[in-house]
């Protein structure tokens, strides 16, 4: 039996990480952790005010997610985390070397439309440009898959599960 992966569902705000993450976790029979829950209150206040986070803000958040992922090694799990830069993904891999990434990717217009219909989320649509400017898609040497976010949550989840199943040593 192969070791279950810890999957990081990544992408810019509005791609559906919080929707797809739990659906994918259920599909994989693994627990789900909401990446936003790992942010310290100062980060949430900053984003709520429309101020993008800088790397100094993100390191403790990424470290907390890394601790969770490390604790799930060999057990499997799914966590949402924007993981926009290679350096952020490297930091997560330093804590949990076997993590794999599902990059939820899509057209900016579609993502902005979805963000404009969200309620009760601290990330304003105004920060979407900074998210796209920061985004560094997965490199060929990174364990993971890119999944298009068009369609229903169930369709996106199915594409993600199928793509994960094709990775080497997929759990």
Secondary structure, 3 states (H helix, E strand, C coil): CCCECEEEEECCCCCCHHHHHHHHHHHHCCCEECHHHHCCHHHHHHHHCCCCCCHHHHHHHHHHHHHHHHHCCECCEEEECCCCCHHHHHHHHHHCCCCEEEEEECCHHHHHHHHHCCCCCCCCHHHHHHHHHHCCCCCCCCCEEEEECCCCHHHHHHHHHHHHHCCCCCC
